[in-house]
Amino acid sequence: MPHPIEDHALIGDHQTAALVDRHGSMDWLCLPRFDSAACFAALLGDEENGHWRIAPKGAGPCTRRAYRADSLVLDTEWDTEDGSVRVTDFMPQRDHAPDVVRVVEGLKGSVTVRGTLRIRFDYGSVVPWVRNEDGHRVAVAGPDSVWLRSEPSVRTWGHAFATHSEFTVKEGEKVAFVLTWHPSHEPRPPLVDPHEALRASLEDWRAWVARCHYDGTHRDAVVRSLITLKALTYAPTGGIVAAPTTSLPEEIGGVRNWDYRYCWLRDATLTLRALITAGYLEEAQAWRDWLLRAVAGDPADLQIVYGLSGERRLPEHELPWLSGHADSAPVRIGNAAEKQLQLDVYGEVVDSLALAHRSGLATRPHGWNLQLCLLEFLREKWREPDQGLWEVRGPRRHFVYSKVMVWVAADRTVRSLEADPRLRGDADRWRKLRDEVHREVCERGYDAERNTFTQSYGSAGLDASLLLIPRLGFLPPDDPRVIGTIEAVRAELGHDGLLRRYSTEEAADDGLPGGEGAFVVCSFWLADALHLAGRTKEARELFERLLALRNDVGLLAEEYDPVAGRQLGNFPQAFSHIGLVSTALALFGGDAGG
């Protein structure tokens, strides 16, 4: 049984990431990219599906752990009867091949340390052939190979299709392990110096953090979330993955298990806003440029989700040999949401382009032409039903948030034309569309008896995305309909002070059985809406409550179970950390504006 989701910490090299638990076990690692097949998949099965543990012999969970200040370098420490030991985990930014470095350091006394490395390629299904070569343990199967070495060399041996080691460290002594992946048909890549790599990694991270503009309340939490977002960025393209994991359950034992190792357009504007406001214009521009490349082409072919480099085909299938985290099956690879129609993503793209322009990011000549093409598509299609922001797998409906985002696309285009007469385009044409959409949403998406907007036209259900209406500028924050929506959403979707994104009961008809936890980013949206409505004290109290949901190293999953008091869903989740940064900036440091 894998340890709980929140027991894990993240390390990464801006192209992939690993999860390490409190027992010193690396339970998840995909090489060489976020979306590659995992070689450690114990997180979704058991130890036989691959893991790498380094810990004092016979020890249980660590005594303490923490990231080194302003970095993604993780220190895990154990106090034992014989002394104390630290394991430092990190992945240096790669020059050639990806490396995982684990440095064992004696802090006090003399501690015997045990290591077990169980490589299982292709999501835990392929046992490699292992040999010794030039002081390395080399594991090869098909296209994959990994090389393990230690400095100084320690004795290793094979048993039960795993590599084991046992050694003793005294105070001040260090043993460093380096695990390197490369294609099996290529020669071994250059060796990295683990100690120099540690120094360089700390220097790189701290230089990056020093660029942060935010210096308000809860700066440590904001910086940790920004570091997490940076760690989820695929450096070669600038794309930001929703999470580095797949199929971590939204309900323990349930089937709502999805692959999030891709880039979602729904995250576009909020991500861009957070990066720009925090001072990370280079990352913001890389994300905007990824967006332009990914969506290029016929507007009718726009997807809601793309691969790390903008790939469009993400076929979904299941891995039957994995039991799922805490027996939550199926384990899915790929994401069938690529084929869905979601009108809101057109608004997200246009809003992102407008925000980038207002913020002074370098313009791209084709960006405006793309924006006009997207508007023309929306003008023809906006009255159609879609699958909505949350990718429901039930029937298409007229989701209110989708229509509001159509309004956003028209509104941002009108504003751009008004601000810059040099831009080509018919402002009156888009004003007309903006007014039509606004009128229809207020007529068909609003329940006057309950004084609230609804999830879709004619439905009784509510949706947490309705809380974004004032932030998007669709209605002012003090509009009675906005105030009523805040209260209704809070009453009907609230659970112990947190929010579900929508009701998963039968009436919602989202095409799936079972339920899910409170959706973390939606609770941040509630804090934003309360703040905009002048209820800042309530908003700050909610923000404090949300900070307390983070695990001991400051990470948030997609969801939270208030009853069991545990995190749920893929981890760590970019959307949750974007919400934390955006809300902190709004409450304590100023916002970039809508």
C-alpha positions in Angstrom: 0.0 0.0 0.0 1.6 3.3 -1.0 1.8 6.0 1.6 -0.8 8.9 1.5 -0.6 11.4 -1.3 0.4 14.2 1.1 3.3 12.2 2.4 5.2 13.0 -0.7 7.6 15.9 -1.7 8.6 17.0 -5.2 12.0 17.2 -6.8 12.6 18.0 -10.5 14.8 19.4 -13.2 12.3 21.4 -15.3 11.7 18.5 -17.7 10.4 15.8 -15.3 9.8 15.3 -11.6 10.0 12.7 -8.9 7.9 12.2 -5.7 9.7 11.1 -2.5 7.8 10.0 0.6 8.5 10.5 4.3 10.1 7.0 4.5 12.8 8.0 2.0 11.2 6.1 -0.9 11.1 7.6 -4.4 7.7 6.3 -5.5 7.1 8.1 -8.8 9.5 9.1 -11.6 9.0 9.4 -15.3 12.0 9.6 -17.6 13.0 11.5 -19.6 9.9 13.7 -19.6 6.9 14.4 -17.4 4.8 12.4 -19.8 7.2 9.5 -20.3 6.5 6.0 -18.9 7.4 5.8 -15.2 10.3 3.7 -14.0 9.1 4.1 -10.4 5.4 3.5 -10.2 4.9 2.3 -6.6 2.7 5.3 -6.1 0.1 3.6 -8.3 0.7 0.0 -7.2 3.3 -1.4 -4.8 7.1 -1.6 -4.4 7.2 -4.3 -7.1 6.2 -1.7 -9.6 9.4 0.3 -8.9 10.8 2.5 -6.2 14.1 3.7 -4.7 14.4 3.8 -0.9 17.4 5.2 1.1 16.9 5.3 4.9 18.5 4.1 8.1 18.3 0.3 8.4 15.0 -0.6 10.1 13.8 3.0 10.2 10.2 4.1 9.7 9.1 7.6 8.6 11.6 10.4 8.9 12.0 12.6 12.0 11.7 15.8 10.0 12.1 17.0 6.4 12.1 20.4 4.6 13.2 22.1 1.5 16.4 24.2 1.8 15.4 27.8 1.7 14.3 29.1 -1.7 15.0 25.9 -3.5 13.7 22.5 -4.6 16.4 20.7 -2.7 14.9 18.3 -0.2 16.5 17.3 3.1 15.0 14.3 5.0 16.4 13.5 8.4 16.2 10.6 10.8 17.2 10.5 14.5 18.0 6.9 15.6 19.5 5.3 18.7 22.9 5.3 17.0 22.9 8.8 15.7 21.3 11.1 13.0 21.5 11.0 9.3 20.3 13.2 6.4 19.3 12.3 2.8 19.4 15.2 0.4 17.4 14.7 -2.8 17.4 16.8 -5.9 17.6 16.8 -9.7 20.2 19.1 -11.3 19.1 21.1 -14.3 20.2 18.8 -17.1 22.9 19.4 -19.7 22.6 16.0 -21.4 20.7 13.3 -19.6 18.4 13.5 -16.5 20.1 12.8 -13.2 18.6 12.0 -9.8 21.1 12.8 -7.0 20.7 11.5 -3.4 23.4 12.5 -0.9 23.6 10.6 2.5 25.3 12.6 5.2 26.1 11.6 8.8 25.0 14.3 11.3 25.8 12.6 14.6 27.0 9.2 15.8 27.3 6.3 13.4 24.2 5.2 11.4 23.8 2.1 9.2 21.9 3.0 6.0 20.1 0.6 3.7 19.3 1.3 0.0 16.9 -0.6 -2.3 16.6 0.3 -5.9 13.9 -1.5 -7.9 13.8 -0.3 -11.5 10.6 -1.2 -13.4 10.3 0.4 -16.8 7.0 1.1 -18.7 4.9 2.0 -15.6 6.1 -0.9 -13.4 5.6 -3.7 -16.0 9.1 -4.3 -17.4 11.9 -5.9 -15.3 15.3 -4.8 -16.8 18.5 -6.8 -17.2 21.0 -5.5 -14.7 24.8 -5.8 -14.9 28.0 -4.2 -13.4 30.1 -2.0 -15.7 32.9 0.4 -14.8 31.8 0.7 -11.2 28.1 1.2 -12.1 25.0 -0.9 -11.8 23.4 -0.7 -15.3 19.8 -1.6 -15.9 18.6 -2.0 -19.5 15.3 -3.0 -21.2 14.3 -2.0 -24.7 14.8 1.7 -25.3 15.6 2.5 -21.7 18.7 2.3 -19.5 19.7 3.7 -16.2 23.1 3.9 -14.5 23.6 3.9 -10.8 26.9 4.9 -9.1 28.0 6.0 -5.7 30.8 8.3 -4.5 32.6 6.9 -2.6 31.8 3.5 -4.0 29.7 1.3 -1.7 29.0 -2.4 -2.0 25.9 -3.3 -3.9 24.3 -6.6 -4.7 21.3 -8.0 -6.6 18.5 -9.8 -4.9 14.8 -10.4 -5.8 15.3 -8.3 -9.0 16.5 -5.3 -7.1 19.8 -3.6 -6.3 20.6 -3.4 -2.6 23.3 -1.5 -0.6 24.2 -1.2 3.0 26.9 1.1 4.5 27.6 3.1 7.6 28.1 6.9 7.8 29.6 8.8 10.7 29.3 12.4 11.6 30.6 14.5 8.7 30.8 11.6 6.2 28.9 11.7 2.9 27.9 9.1 0.3 26.4 10.4 -2.9 24.3 8.3 -5.3 23.6 9.4 -8.9 21.0 7.7 -11.1 21.2 8.6 -14.7 18.8 7.7 -17.6 19.6 7.7 -21.3 18.5 5.9 -24.4 19.9 2.3 -24.3 21.3 2.6 -27.8 23.5 5.6 -26.9 26.8 5.7 -25.0 26.8 6.5 -21.4 26.4 10.3 -20.9 29.0 12.4 -19.1 29.2 12.0 -15.3 28.0 14.8 -13.0 29.8 15.7 -9.8 27.0 15.3 -7.3 28.4 17.8 -4.8 29.1 20.5 -7.4 25.6 19.8 -8.8 24.1 20.4 -5.4 26.0 23.7 -5.0 24.9 24.8 -8.5 21.3 23.7 -8.0 21.0 25.8 -4.8 22.6 28.8 -6.5 20.3 28.5 -9.5 17.1 28.2 -7.4 18.0 31.1 -5.1 18.9 33.4 -8.0 15.5 32.6 -9.5 13.6 33.2 -6.3 15.4 36.5 -5.9 13.5 37.8 -8.9 10.2 37.5 -7.1 8.5 40.9 -6.7 6.2 39.7 -3.9 7.2 40.8 -0.4 3.9 40.7 1.4 2.2 38.5 4.0 2.9 34.8 3.7 5.8 35.3 1.3 7.2 31.9 2.1 4.0 30.2 1.0 3.8 32.3 -2.2 7.5 31.5 -3.0 7.0 27.8 -2.4 4.0 27.8 -4.8 6.0 29.7 -7.4 8.9 27.2 -7.1 6.4 24.4 -7.6 5.0 26.1 -10.7 8.5 26.5 -12.0 9.2 22.9 -11.3 6.1 21.9 -13.3 7.3 23.9 -16.4 8.8 21.9 -19.3 11.8 24.1 -20.0 12.3 23.3 -23.7 8.9 24.7 -24.6 7.6 26.7 -21.7 4.5 24.6 -21.3 3.3 24.0 -17.7 1.9 20.6 -16.8 -1.2 20.5 -14.6 0.6 17.9 -12.3 3.5 15.5 -12.7 1.3 12.5 -11.9 -1.5 10.4 -13.3 -4.5 8.7 -11.8 -4.2 9.8 -8.2 -7.8 9.4 -7.1 -10.3 12.2 -6.5 -12.1 9.7 -4.3 -10.3 6.8 -2.5 -11.5 3.6 -4.2 -13.2 5.6 -6.9 -12.8 5.8 -10.7 -12.3 9.5 -11.2 -8.6 9.0 -11.9 -7.0 11.1 -14.7 -3.7 11.7 -16.4 -2.7 15.4 -15.7 0.8 15.4 -17.2 -0.3 17.7 -19.9 -1.0 21.4 -20.4 -4.5 22.8 -20.0 -5.7 26.0 -21.7 -8.1 26.6 -18.8 -5.1 27.5 -16.7 -3.8 30.0 -19.2 -4.9 33.4 -17.9 -4.6 32.7 -14.2 -1.1 31.3 -14.7 0.0 34.2 -16.8 -1.4 36.7 -14.3 0.4 35.0 -11.4 3.7 34.9 -13.2 3.5 38.5 -14.4 2.4 39.9 -11.1 5.2 38.0 -9.2 7.8 39.4 -11.6 8.5 36.4 -13.8 8.1 37.9 -17.2 10.5 35.5 -18.9 8.4 32.5 -17.7 5.2 34.4 -18.6 6.4 35.0 -22.1 7.5 31.4 -22.6 4.0 30.2 -21.5 2.3 32.8 -23.8 4.6 31.6 -26.7 3.8 28.0 -26.0 0.1 28.9 -26.1 0.4 30.6 -29.5 2.2 27.6 -30.9 -0.2 25.0 -29.4 -3.4 26.7 -30.7 -2.1 27.6 -34.1 -4.3 26.4 -36.9 -8.0 26.1 -37.6 -10.0 27.5 -34.6 -12.4 24.7 -35.0 -9.6 22.3 -34.0 -8.8 24.1 -30.8 -8.3 21.6 -28.0 -8.7 22.1 -24.2 -5.4 20.2 -23.5 -2.2 19.6 -25.3 1.1 17.8 -24.8 4.3 19.4 -23.4 5.3 20.5 -26.9 1.8 21.2 -28.1 1.1 17.6 -29.2 -2.6 17.1 -30.0 -3.0 13.3 -29.8 -3.2 12.2 -26.2 -5.1 8.8 -26.6 -6.5 7.5 -23.3 -6.0 3.9 -22.2 -5.8 1.9 -19.0 -2.9 0.0 -17.3 -4.5 -3.2 -15.8 -1.4 -4.4 -14.1 -1.4 -1.4 -11.7 -3.9 -1.6 -8.8 -4.1 2.2 -8.5 -3.3 4.3 -5.5 -5.0 2.8 -2.4 -6.7 0.4 -4.8 -8.3 3.2 -6.8 -8.5 1.8 -10.3 -8.3 2.3 -13.2 -4.9 3.8 -13.8 -5.2 5.9 -17.0 -2.6 7.1 -19.4 -3.5 9.9 -21.9 -6.6 12.0 -21.6 -9.7 11.7 -23.8 -10.7 15.3 -22.9 -8.5 16.3 -25.9 -11.6 15.6 -28.0 -14.1 17.7 -26.1 -15.6 21.0 -27.1 -15.2 23.6 -24.4 -16.1 27.1 -25.5 -14.5 28.7 -22.4 -11.0 27.9 -23.7 -11.4 30.4 -26.6 -12.0 33.1 -24.0 -9.0 31.9 -22.0 -6.7 32.2 -25.0 -8.0 35.7 -25.9 -7.9 36.9 -22.3 -4.3 35.6 -22.0 -3.2 37.4 -25.2 -4.8 40.6 -24.0 -3.2 40.4 -20.6 0.2 39.7 -22.2 -0.2 42.8 -24.4 -1.3 45.0 -21.5 1.6 43.8 -19.4 4.2 44.7 -22.0 5.3 41.2 -23.1 7.0 41.3 -26.5 4.2 41.1 -29.2 4.0 38.4 -31.7 2.8 39.5 -35.2 0.4 36.6 -35.7 -1.1 36.9 -32.2 -3.8 39.5 -33.2 -4.7 37.6 -36.3 -5.2 34.5 -34.3 -7.4 36.4 -31.8 -9.7 37.6 -34.6 -10.0 34.1 -36.0 -11.0 32.8 -32.6 -13.7 35.5 -32.3 -15.1 34.7 -35.8 -15.4 31.0 -34.7 -17.1 32.0 -31.5 -19.5 34.2 -33.3 -20.7 31.2 -35.2 -20.6 28.6 -32.4 -21.3 30.3 -29.1 -24.9 29.3 -29.0 -24.0 25.6 -29.0 -23.8 23.4 -25.9 -20.4 22.2 -24.8 -18.7 20.0 -22.1 -17.8 22.9 -19.8 -14.8 23.9 -17.8 -14.7 20.6 -15.8 -14.8 18.3 -18.8 -17.9 16.4 -17.8 -18.4 13.2 -19.6 -22.1 13.4 -19.6 -24.2 15.2 -22.3 -23.3 18.6 -23.6 -25.1 21.6 -22.0 -25.2 25.3 -22.1 -22.7 26.0 -19.3 -22.9 29.5 -17.9 -19.2 29.8 -17.4 -18.5 28.8 -21.0 -20.9 31.6 -22.2 -19.3 34.1 -19.8 -15.9 33.3 -21.3 -17.3 34.0 -24.8 -18.2 37.4 -23.4 -14.7 37.8 -22.1 -13.2 37.0 -25.6 -15.5 39.7 -27.2 -14.9 42.2 -24.4 -11.1 41.9 -24.4 -11.1 42.3 -28.2 -13.2 45.4 -28.0 -11.0 46.9 -25.3 -7.9 46.2 -27.4 -9.4 47.9 -30.4 -10.5 50.9 -28.4 -7.0 51.3 -26.8 -5.1 50.9 -30.1 -6.6 52.3 -33.3 -3.9 50.8 -35.3 -5.3 47.3 -34.8 -7.5 46.1 -37.6 -11.0 44.9 -36.7 -14.6 46.0 -36.4 -15.1 47.0 -32.8 -18.9 47.5 -33.3 -19.1 43.9 -34.6 -17.6 42.6 -31.3 -19.6 44.9 -29.1 -22.7 43.5 -30.6 -21.5 39.9 -29.8 -20.5 41.0 -26.3 -23.9 42.5 -25.7 -25.8 39.5 -27.1 -23.9 37.1 -24.9 -24.3 39.2 -21.8 -28.0 39.6 -22.3 -28.6 35.9 -22.9 -26.5 34.8 -19.8 -28.4 37.2 -17.6 -31.7 35.9 -18.9 -31.1 32.2 -19.2 -28.3 31.5 -16.8 -29.8 33.3 -13.8 -32.3 31.9 -11.3 -34.3 35.0 -10.1 -36.1 33.1 -7.4 -32.9 31.9 -5.8 -30.9 35.0 -6.7 -28.0 33.0 -8.2 -26.5 32.1 -11.5 -26.6 28.4 -12.3 -24.3 25.9 -13.7 -26.1 25.7 -17.0 -29.2 27.1 -18.6 -32.4 25.9 -16.9 -30.5 23.7 -14.3 -30.9 23.9 -10.6 -27.2 23.0 -10.0 -24.5 25.4 -9.1 -20.8 25.6 -10.1 -17.9 27.2 -8.3 -16.7 28.7 -11.6 -19.5 31.2 -11.2 -17.5 32.9 -8.5 -15.2 34.2 -11.3 -17.9 36.4 -12.8 -16.8 39.6 -10.9 -13.1 38.9 -11.4 -13.7 38.6 -15.2 -15.6 41.9 -15.2 -18.8 40.4 -16.4 -20.7 42.1 -13.5 -19.4 44.4 -10.8 -18.5 42.7 -7.4 -21.3 44.5 -5.6 -24.1 43.5 -8.0 -26.9 41.8 -6.1 -26.8 38.9 -8.5 -23.1 38.4 -7.7 -23.7 38.6 -4.0 -26.5 36.1 -4.3 -24.3 33.7 -6.3 -21.6 33.8 -3.7 -24.0 33.0 -0.9 -25.8 30.2 -2.9 -22.5 28.6 -4.0 -21.2 28.7 -0.5 -24.4 27.2 0.9 -24.9 24.4 -1.6 -21.3 23.5 -2.6 -19.6 24.2 0.8 -18.2 21.3 2.9 -16.7 22.2 6.2 -15.8 25.7 4.9 -14.3 24.4 1.6 -16.0 24.2 -1.8 -16.7 21.4 -4.2 -16.5 22.5 -7.8 -20.1 21.2 -8.5 -22.4 18.6 -7.2 -21.6 15.1 -8.4 -25.0 13.7 -7.5 -27.2 12.2 -10.2 -28.8 15.5 -11.1 -25.5 16.9 -12.2 -25.1 14.0 -14.8 -21.4 14.3 -15.3 -21.2 10.8 -16.8 -19.3 9.2 -13.9 -20.2 7.3 -10.7 -19.0 8.3 -7.2 -18.0 11.6 -5.8 -14.9 13.7 -5.1 -13.4 16.0 -2.5 -13.4 19.7 -2.1 -11.6 21.3 -5.1 -8.8 23.5 -3.7 -8.6 26.2 -6.3 -12.4 26.8 -6.0 -12.0 27.7 -2.4 -9.3 30.3 -3.4 -11.9 31.6 -5.9 -14.3 32.1 -3.0 -11.7 34.1 -1.1 -11.2 36.2 -4.2 -14.9 36.8 -4.6 -15.4 37.7 -0.9 -12.5 40.2 -1.2 -13.9 41.9 -4.3 -17.2 42.2 -2.5 -15.6 44.1 0.3 -15.5 41.2 2.7 -11.7 41.1 3.0 -11.7 39.8 6.6 -13.7 36.7 5.6 -11.4 36.3 2.6 -8.3 36.3 4.7 -9.7 33.9 7.2 -10.5 31.5 4.4 -7.0 32.0 2.9 -5.5 31.1 6.3 -7.6 27.9 6.4 -6.5 26.9 2.9 -2.8 27.4 3.8 -3.3 24.9 6.6 -4.3 22.3 4.0 -0.8 22.2 2.6 1.4 19.3 3.6 4.5 19.7 5.7 6.6 20.9 2.8 4.0 23.3 1.5 2.4 21.3 -1.4 -1.2 21.0 -2.4 -3.0 18.4 -4.4 -6.0 19.0 -6.6 -8.6 18.2 -3.9 -9.0 17.8 -0.2 -11.2 15.5 1.8 -12.4 17.5 4.9 -13.8 14.3 6.6 -10.7 12.2 6.3 -8.4 15.2 6.5 -6.3 14.1 3.6 -5.3 15.4 0.1 -6.8 13.8 -3.0 -6.2 13.9 -6.7 -3.0 14.5 -8.7 -0.1 16.1 -6.8 1.2 18.7 -6.6 -1.5 20.5 -8.7 -0.5 23.6 -10.6 -4.1 25.0 -10.5 -4.1 24.8 -6.6 -0.8 26.6 -6.4 -1.8 29.2 -9.0 -4.9 29.9 -6.8 -2.7 30.3 -3.8 -0.4 32.8 -5.5 -3.2 34.8 -7.2 -5.3 35.1 -4.0 -2.2 36.1 -1.9 -1.4 38.8 -4.4 -5.0 40.1 -4.4 -5.3 40.0 -0.6 -1.8 41.2 0.4 0.2 42.4 -2.5 -2.0 43.9 -5.2 -3.4 42.2 -8.3 -2.5 42.6 -12.0 -6.1 43.4 -12.8 -8.8 41.8 -15.0 
